[in-house]
Each structure stands twice: as structure tokens, then as C-alpha cells.
Amino acid sequence: MLTNLITGALLLLSAVSPATAAKPSPGCGKAPKLITSAAATAPGLTIQSNNKNRQFFVKLPADYDNSHPYRLIFGLHPVGGSGQQIATGSGISAYYGLPNLINDTIGAIYVAPTGLSGALGVGWWNNGGEDVTFIKKLIQTIEDDLCIDQNLRFSTGFSHGAAMSFILACALGKELRAVAILSGSPQISGQCPGGTEPVAWYQQHGTRDQVLPIAGGRQMRDRFLKNNGCAAKEAKEPARGAAHIKTVYECNADYPTTFVAFDGDHTPSPKDPGASRTFSDTYTWEFFSQFK
């Protein structure tokens, strides 16, 4: 009887992503010298990376407390966009709608960096790994100035921003807690560097995506199903006109993995037939919020 109770308790604990003690960044306890509330709007801030000026925007909590470690959430823009687009919500909900949902005691600091010009516009071309280098330097710059929980770093993005979030999961697997990939591709931000570390993984993709076909999305998903130690499971995809299908895999408890297929084209905010709002921001926050 006692053995059965203990076994049951262990199984229950293994199914829940464990809370971890906060890992405060060097900026905790210090008054910010670089980043203030003004960093949320144009012209934002710049740092030098690979001898180039790189722009970024930062949204602080209204009651920012330099003794409290916050989540750090990157919102990466699609091709032709900018950090300002994500920061201000121009054509896309600001920071993919997350600030409207995150109101727990941990809170979040949001970062919207800008990519570099390429053949198709400003994006995350990551030539020679320069965008990974930029994001790494940006993490250090922010965490030296602000109070961040270094165990709670996240990245999300749509299209080219999703592709770059995939590359960050490959290159910075040990430094990111989770990513949310909104209709990305494994080919357009360079090759996946490293790509063997587990990272908690949320992904969504439209079955009728004419810009970045879902076949590429499946490739990204399958790489992290392997990395995250997930059991084989069919991820069903909806028929034309049907509601989205959400597949939650059985993986290493520290690295949950979810894939959502929806009937639709290339969009960061898909809606089911008859629905008045998207499920994208809700699912992303639901996924990120399990990590404490």
C-alpha cells in the first residue's frame, strides 16, 4: 500500500515541470544605467556587435523592481519588420500579445531586437552566425543592467522571427528555457548550429502555409522531439475548415513539447472557424508560464 502511494506520488511529480530557484543576473540590486522606460519607444537603443550598430527595444514593468528577477522574453520580427514593429504592435500584436496576459508575480521584461538588411528586407539572415552573436551580446548587456532570472529566458517570433528562434534553440540550448515557434522554417536563418541540446518547445504552423510550407515546420519539430527525449506520437493535422489540433508529447519532464497544426495560411494569429480571437498568445503564455 505504502509502496503504491510513493510510486504514485513520484509519477505525479515527474509529470510536472519542476520549479527551480531563481538565478539572479548581475544587474540585480543595481540602478539601471542603460535601460529605462524610454527604451520601449523609438529610437530604442543600440549596441555594437560585429562592428555594426544593432538596434533593440526593451519594455520594462511599470513598477520595475531591481531586486526582483524577471523573465526575459525576446520577440523576434518577421522579414521586412523591425524591433519597433514588435515593440509598438504595428501590424502584429506587441510582443505577440504576451504583455496582455502575463500578470503573475514573476512578471517579464520584453526585448525586441532588429535584424539586418538582406535580399528580401530586414530579417534574421544570420550570416556567419552574426545574429546569434548579437543576441548573446544583447543578453549579457541586458542582464548586466537589469534584474533577470537567468533560468527564465524565452524567445518567440513569427516567420523569419520563428526561424531565428529555432536557430537560438540550436545555438543557445543551455541558455534558453523555452521557445515558441510561430510558422517558421529551418532553412532561412542559416544552418542549425549544434542543435543537440534539449529546449522546451512550443510550435504552431498552418497546413496551407504558402510562404513557409508546413513540411519545414515538421522538420524543426522532429529535431526537438529527438532532443527532448519524446516518445513517438502521431501529430494529427486538421481537415479543411476544421479547428486546430494540439498535440502534447510525452518527453523529458524538464522539456515539454507541444505542436499545434491549424487549417490556414501564413499568420502569427490564426483563428479557428467562428472564433473571435486567436489562440496563439494564449497557448504561448500557457506554455511559458509552467516554468517558475
N, C-alpha and C positions, 0 to 999 in steps of 0.2 A: 504494500500500500504506500509506504513512505517513499520507496524507490520510484513508483509510478508518479507520485506527486513531484518529486525532484526532477524527473525526466521531463514531465510536462512543463514545469517552470523553465527549464533550460531551453526547451523548444520555443516557448513563448518569447524569451529574451532574445534568442537568435533571430527571430523574425522582425525585430525592431532595430532600426539603426541607432546604435548607442550614442548617448550624449558624451561629449568629450570636454575636458576643461579648456577654457579659453586660453589662447596663446597670444598675449598682447604684443602689439607691434612696438617698435622703438618710439613711435610718436605718442604713445600713451603717457599721460601725465604732463604733456608739454602744450604750450600755447602754439597753435599753427603759425608758421612763418610764411608759408607759400599759399596755402589753400584756404580761402574764405568763402563766404556765401556768394561773392561776386563771381566765383569760378563757374557758377551754374549757367551764366549767360555770356553772350558774345562780348569780347573776343575769346573767352576761355583763357587757358594757359598754354604755354609751350615749354617743351624741354628739348634738349639736343640728343639725338640718337643717330648713330652712324653719320655724323656730320650734317644732319638735316634737322630743321625745326619741325617738331611734331606737336600738333595741337590736341588738347583734350579738355573736357568739361567735367566738373565734379558737382554733384548735388549732395549737400550736407543736410542732416536733420535740422529742423528749425531750432531745436533745443540741444544742439551738438554738445556732448559732454566729453572732454578729453581724458576722462578717467574710465570711460566705458568702451570696451571693444565691440565694434560694429561689424556686421557682414560687409564684405566688399563685393559689389556686383558690377561687372562690365557689361555694357550694352553696345554691341558692335553693329554698325550701319551696313546696309546693302550697297552694292556698287552704284555709283552716282550720288551717293548720300554723303553725310558728314557726321561728325560728333555733335555738331549743333542741331542737326535734324533729330537725333535721338534724344538730346537733352531738352529740346523745346517741344517735341511732338509734332514735327512738321511732316504730315503725310503718314506718319506712324505714331502710335501712342508713345508718349515719352517713356523712355526706358522700358518699352514693350509692356506698358501698363502696370508694372510691378509696384511703383510707389503708391498707387491707389489701394493696394491690397496688403502691403506689409505694415503692420501696426503692432507687432508683438514687442516684447521687452528687449529683444536684441537689436532690432532695427537694422538699417542698412545705409551705407554710403554708396552712391552710384557714380560710375565713371563712363564717359562716352568719348573715346578717342576717335581721331580722324585718320583714315588710311592715306594712301599716296596715289598720285595720278598714274593711270595705266591706259592701255589701248581703248578700254570701254568706259573710262572715267575713274573717279576716285574710288578706290577699293582696297581690298586686302590681298595684294598681289604677292607679298612676302618674298620678294626677290632676294635670294641668298639668305633667307631667314631673317630679313631686316625687321619685319613686323613682329616676329617673336621677340627679337632683341628689344624692340621698342616697348612691348607690353611688359617684359621683365623689368626694364628700367623704370617704367611707369609704376609698377607695383612697389618697387623699392622707394621711389620718390614719395608716393602717397603714404606708405607705411612709416616712413621717417618723419612725416609731418602730422599724420592723423592717427587716431587710436582705432586700430583694426584687429579683429580676431583672425590671426593668420591661419587658423584651421577652417575658416569660413570664407573662402574666396570662390566666386562663381563667375561664369561667363555665359551670355546668351546672345543670340543675333539671328537675323533673318537673311537668307540668300547668301551673299558674299560674307556677311557677318556670321552666319551659321558655319560656313566653310572655315572661317578663321577660328571660330570657337572649337571646331573639330581639330584644327592644327594645334591650338593651345592645349587641348586634351592630350594630343600626341606628345608635344614637346615639354609640357609642364605638368605631367600627370601627377607628380608628387606634391605639386603646389596648389592644385585646384581641387575643391571638394566636389563640385558637380558642374555640369554644363547643361544647357537647354538649346537644342539644335532645331531651328525653325526653317525647314526646307532648304537644306544645304547640299553640297557636293564635295566629294573627296578629292577632286582634281584641280579646283580653280585657285587655291591658295598655296600651291606647291605640294611637294610630297610630304607625307606624314612622317615627321622626324621622331625616331624612337618608336612610339606608338604601341608599347607593350605594357605600360603601366595601367592599372585599373583606375577608372574615374566614374563616379556616379553619373548616370546618363539618362536624360530625357530627350526624346526626339519626336517630331511630328512632320508629316510630309503628305502632300496631296497626290492621289493616284492619277490625276490628269494634269500633273505639272508639265507645262510645255516649255518652261525655261530651264529648270534643272530636274530632269526626269527622276522618278522615284527609285529607279534602279541604282542610282548613285547613293541615294539615301539608305537603301538596304545595305550597300557595301560598308558605309560608315557604321551603321548599326551592328552589322555582323562582326566587325573588328572588335567593338567594345563588348559584345556578348561574350566573345572569347576572353578578352582581357579581364572581364568582371566575373568569370567563372560561372556563367549562366547555363542552366540546363536547357537542352533543346526544346523548343516550343514553337508551334506554328503561329505566326503573326497574321491573322486574317485581315483582309482589306475589304472595304465596303463596296457594294454594288452601286451602280449609277443611281443617284437620288437618295441613297441611304445615309444614315447617321454615321459618324466616325466610329472607329473601333480601336479601343485602347487595350494593348497587351502589356501586362506586367509580368516580367520574367522572375524565375527563382534563381537568384545569384548569390554571390558572397554578400552577407548581410551588410557589410560596410559600403557596398557598391550597387545599390538598387538600379534597375534598368527598366525603362518604360518606352514603348514605341506606340505612337498614335498615327493611324492611317485615316485620312479623310477624303471624301469624294470632292475634289476641287482642284483648282489650278494653283499658281504660284502666289501665295499670300501669307503675310505674317499673322493674319487674324481670321482664320476660317470660321465659318458658322455652319451648324447643321441645318438642314432644311426646316424652315419655320422658326428657327431660333432668332432671338433679337440681339444676341451678343455672342462674341467669340468665347471659346473655351481655352484659348491659348494662354492668356495671362493667368487664369485660374489654375490650370494644370502646371504651369511653370512654378508658380508660388507654392502650390501644394507639394511639388517635388522638392524645391529648395528648402521649404520650412521644416522638413523632417530632420534636418541636420542642426544640431544645437551646440 
